[in-house]
Amino acid sequence: MAMSQTMDKTDQTLVTPAEIQWRPAPAVLPAGAQGAVLYGDPTKDGLFAMRFKLQRFQRPGFSP
């Protein structure tokens, strides 16, 4: 399925900052980080969007 076909079938929702429900982020991010799923389910196939908040001067560490 092409990306444009997938996007046509999704509902569009506007999420304001006040509506975001922050929770502790996954352990792969620095301690104190928070995360929120804006839509979808990251544990299932399909589209989803997540947002993360890091404390000042924190940078996520990634390894190959």
C-alpha positions in Angstrom: 0.0 0.0 0.0 1.4 3.4 -1.0 1.9 6.0 1.7 -0.6 8.4 0.1 -3.3 5.6 0.2 -2.5 5.0 3.9 -2.7 8.7 4.7 -6.0 9.0 2.9 -7.5 6.4 5.2 -6.4 7.9 8.5 -8.3 10.3 10.7 -6.6 13.6 11.2 -6.6 15.0 14.8 -5.2 18.2 16.1 -3.6 17.7 19.5 -2.8 20.9 21.5 0.0 20.9 24.1 -2.5 21.0 26.9 -4.0 17.7 25.7 -0.8 15.8 25.6 -0.6 13.1 28.4 3.0 12.9 29.3 4.3 9.6 30.8 7.8 8.4 31.7 9.7 7.7 28.4 11.1 4.2 27.5 14.3 3.2 29.3 16.4 3.8 26.1 16.1 7.5 26.7 17.9 9.4 29.5 16.4 9.3 33.0 13.8 12.0 33.5 12.6 12.0 29.9 8.9 12.0 29.2 7.0 10.6 26.2 3.5 10.7 24.7 1.7 8.8 22.0 -0.2 11.4 19.9 -2.1 8.8 17.8 -1.9 5.2 16.8 -0.3 2.3 18.7 3.5 1.8 18.4 3.1 -1.8 19.4 1.0 -2.6 16.3 1.4 -2.3 12.6 0.3 1.0 11.2 1.0 4.7 11.5 1.6 6.3 14.9 3.2 9.5 16.2 5.1 10.0 19.4 6.6 13.1 21.1 9.4 13.2 23.7 10.5 15.8 26.2 14.1 15.7 27.5 15.4 17.8 30.3 17.6 20.7 29.4 21.0 19.6 28.0 20.0 16.0 27.7 20.6 14.3 24.4 19.3 10.8 23.4 22.1 8.4 22.9 21.9 6.1 19.8 24.2 3.3 18.9 24.4 1.4 15.6 
